[in-house]
Each structure stands twice: as structure tokens, then as C-alpha cells.
Amino acid sequence: MVMLRYPTADKKPLILMAVRTNGYFFLHPMLLDTGADHTIFPADFASYIGHHNLNPNVVHETVSGIGGTAVAYIHTMRLSLVDPENPLMNIGNENVPSCVWHSSIKKYRFIHGFSSQFGLLGRDLIREWKKVSLVPTLSRWTIEITI
């Protein structure tokens, strides 16, 4: 087992995750949300990874939560934990995320009307880890993940 420690920059338990799909790598901040059943992203994030919500092949559904109901576009991809000690590595002339853990390939929801600078990391992904702890201080959090 390996324990990873992610200190946060502010009072929110945020972690940078690498998103990998269709040859795209993208780093995206995620709020650790143990109350969320599903990991979600803002709808406009799909375009950053080469997906298009209005493509006729994209499945969509109506979802509801604390903010009411919304349309969710379903996209398949893999999320990865970035190495907290060495977040980037150089391959050729390109810096790419240095990943230490990869999720299974899953279907994730991209929510129309969810306007946020970060996604919500829900229990569907958290349960793939052996253990997760939030360690508070006065000014920030440290997220400890055992894989």
C-alpha cells in the first residue's frame, strides 16, 4: 500500500486529477465530496478533453441534486491521481502528468448549469481507494489517500 499526501492551497479539500481520454491529458481540480454519489464535471469541461455534449451519440439524462434538476451528458474516460511529489514529467519536449494511480474506465456526468472551476469527486471514484482521510489545519486541508 502507498499513501499519497495532497496539501491543499486553501480551505477547500481540492485535489488535481489528470483526465485521460481520446489521447487528451488535462489537469482539473476536484473537490473531494463524500456526500456525492457520482463524480461530476461542469458541462463545458467536455470540450477541453475533445468531447462534444451536443453530439447525437452522447447519452444524456436528467439528474437532480441539491440545486434542483439539470441535464447531464455522459462521457466515458479515466481519471488518474497525479504524483504529489512530482506532478509533471517530461516526455520528449512535452510535460505530461506523472500519474501514480488510474481509475477504471467509467462513465462520468457533465452537468449543464453546474458552473464551477472544479469538479466534484464522488463516492463512485473514492471507493476505488483503500482509504481516504482529510487532515485539517487552521488554514488548509491535507488529503491523504492510500492506494
N, C-alpha and C positions, 0 to 999 in steps of 0.2 A: 504494500500500500504506500502511496505517495500523498503527502499533504502539501497543498498549494496555499500560499497566503497572498491575498489581494488587498492591500491597503487602499482605501478609497480617498478621493480628493476632497469630499465634503461630507455632509451629514446624511447622505443617501447611500444605501448599500448597492452601489453600482459596480459592475464588472465589465471589462471589454471582452466581447466574444468575437471570434472570427466566423464569418459566414462564408460557406463554400458551396457553390453551385454553378453548373454550366461553365466551368473554367474561371469564374469570378471569385476573388477573395475580397472581403470587405470587413473592416473592423467596425463594430457597432456597440455602443454602451447599452447594457441591460440592467434593469433594476431587479434585484432578487426579490420575488414576490411569492412567498409561501402560501398566500391566500388565493392565488390564481391557479385554476385548474389547468390552463393551457398557456404556453408561451406565445406571445403575440408581438406584432410589429405595427408601426404606423403604415397605412396603405401605400404612401408614396415611397417608402423604402424599397418596394419591389423593383422599381426601375433602376436602383443602384446596383442590383445584382442581375440585371438583364432579364427580369420578368415583367410581364405586362398584365395588369389586373383586368383590362377590358378585352383581352384575347378571348375569342369564343370558346377555347378549350379549357380556360381556367374555371374551375369549380368555385362556386360561391354559395354562401349560406347566410341566414340571418342569425345573429348571436345577440345575447343580452347579458348585461352586467350592471355594475353599479351606476353607470352613466346612461342606461337605457338600452335601446336596441340599435344595431348597426349591421351593415353588410360586411362580411368577412370573405376575403379572397384567399383561397387555399393554394399554397405553393409548397413544393417538395424540395428539401435541402438538408444540409448537415451543418450543425453548429460545432464549434471547437473552442476549448479553453486555450487561451494564449499563455505561454510560459511567463509567469510574473517576474522572473529574474531577467529573462532575455526575450522581450516581446517580438522583436523582429530579427530575421536572419537574411543574409544576402545570398541570393541565388542568381548567378550571372551578374547583371547590373541592376537587379530588381530586389527591393526589400519586400519580403513576404512575412506574414505572421508565423512565428515559431510556436507551433501548437503542441500541447502535451496530452490532450485528450480529445476524442471525437465522439459526437453523439451518433446514434444510429440515424439512418436517413429517415426523416419524418415529414409529415405534412404539418405546416405551420400556418397560422391565420394572420392575415394582414388586414387590419381593421380600418374601414372607411370612417373618417371623423375622429380617429384617435390621433390627436395632434400632440406629439411629444418628441423630444430629442433622443429618447431612449425607448427600447422595447421592454416588455415585462417577461422575466424569466420565471416560468411557472413550474408547477409540480410535475408536469409531464416530462420535463427535462431533468429537474432536480433529482427525481427518483432513480436516475441512472447512476448517480454518485453514491459512494458508500456512506459519506457523512458530509454535512454542511453545517457550519457554525458561524454566527455573527458575533463578533467581539467588539463591543462599543468602547469608545473613549469619549472625552468631552467634546471633541471637535470632529471626529470621523469614525468610521467603521473599518474593521478588518474582516474580510470574508475568508474563512478557512474551509477548503474543500478537500476531502480525502477521496482519492480515486483508486 
